[in-house]
Amino acid sequence: MNDKIDSLISKTEKLDSFELLRFIVDEFGSKFALASSFSAEDMVITDMLCELKAANCIFTLDTGRLAQETYDVIEETRKKYGIEIEMLFPDSARLEDLTMTYGPNLFYSSVELRKLCCQVRKVEPLRRKLSQLDAWICGLRREQSVTRDQLKRIEWDEAFGLVKVNPLADWSGEQVWKHIRDNEVPYNKLHDKGYPSIGCSPCTRAVKEGGDIRSGRWWWESPEHKECGLHIHP
């Protein structure tokens, strides 16, 4: 598989982010998708895919604990671009058992229980979806956290067994927001209230100006633990 990744990297290393997305659309056809949390980065990628007439591939994980502002930007995106967005949900039996066993706020009890909650609400639905694909696109950037500083634009996702594409890996936050402003791209209004990174409502809070981008996510944990299981490098 390293040969395939090396080939993809070689073919795309001189392409900008938009050109990289065009290449992925042509290369993978109906076997790729954008996993969107409707972050600012995901909205930039959505805007680019719509320009490429390839936005029928977007899905999101509805964990059941998202903020209302996240649902608002989902609806705004549907209306602005005239696209459908696939909503993936946790297995109801698994979720019921999880809540009955550990309570609704288990994620505050320990890192292990927080990761178990993420596993049921996020990882398992994602795994079901990715099993149907050959590549997935994410809005990750290197400067977001210490767990992402080695991020490549194209890499092999060992955890899920497919190609992972991070077209904005080398972008700065300033570049992201310039694209949003210049192109009037919808965005989550929690960003205006001091939320640079947005996940489930109980696990996300505002960050003081100048604070670390990911410090509002799982703020009771140390930085090296701050991934939910979707983006792990074994």
Summary of the structure (lengths in Angstrom):
residues: 234
radius of gyration: 17.2
end to end distance: 15.6
largest distance: 51.7
contacts: 685
relative contact order: 0.17
helix: 47%
strand: 11%
